[in-house]
Amino acid sequence: MSTQDQARALMVRHQHMVKNREQCLLSRAAAAVGMTAESALLNDAQGKNSL
């Protein structure tokens, strides 16, 4: 595996971890205000989650 391939794999893994962390935090916040996690994640995925 080349250095470029390793760097790409690390970046993809990092982005996946960040996305999972954001979804987890969003789910917890949604539960705290009484929303379902599914609706919170759906709104975020559609770009409707504006602050």
Contact map, one row per residue, 1 for C-alpha under 8 A:
111011000000000000000000000000000000000000000000000
111111000000000000000000000000000000000000000000000
111111100000000000000000000000000000000000000000000
011111110000000000000000000000000000000000000000000
111111111000000000000000000000000000000000000000000
111111111100000000000000000000000000000000000000000
001111111110000000000000000000000000000000000000000
000111111111000000000000000000000000000000000000000
000011111111100000000000000000000000000000000000000
000001111111110000000000000000000000000000000000000
000000111111111000000000000000000000000000000000000
000000011111111100000000000000000000000000000000000
000000001111111110000000000000000000000000000000000
000000000111111111000000000000000000000000000000000
000000000011111111100000000000000000000000000000000
000000000001111111110000000000000000000000000000000
000000000000111111111000000000000000000000000000000
000000000000011111111100000000000000000000000000000
000000000000001111111110000000000000000000000000000
000000000000000111111111000000000000000000000000000
000000000000000011111111100000000000000000000000000
000000000000000001111111110000000000000000000000000
000000000000000000111111111000000000000010000000000
000000000000000000011111111100000000000000000000000
000000000000000000001111111110000000000000000000000
000000000000000000000111111111000000100110000000000
000000000000000000000011111111100001110110000000000
000000000000000000000001111111110000100000000000000
000000000000000000000000111111111000000000000000000
000000000000000000000000011111111111100100000000000
000000000000000000000000001111111111100000000000000
000000000000000000000000000111111110000000000000000
000000000000000000000000000011111110000000000000000
000000000000000000000000000001111111000000000000000
000000000000000000000000000001111111101100000000000
000000000000000000000000001001100111111100000000000
000000000000000000000000011101100011111110000000000
000000000000000000000000001000000001111111000000000
000000000000000000000000000000000011111111100000000
000000000000000000000000011001000011111111110000000
000000000000000000000010011000000000111111111000000
000000000000000000000000000000000000011111111100000
000000000000000000000000000000000000001111111111100
000000000000000000000000000000000000000111111111100
000000000000000000000000000000000000000011111111000
000000000000000000000000000000000000000001111111100
000000000000000000000000000000000000000000111111110
000000000000000000000000000000000000000000111111110
000000000000000000000000000000000000000000110111111
000000000000000000000000000000000000000000000011111
000000000000000000000000000000000000000000000000111
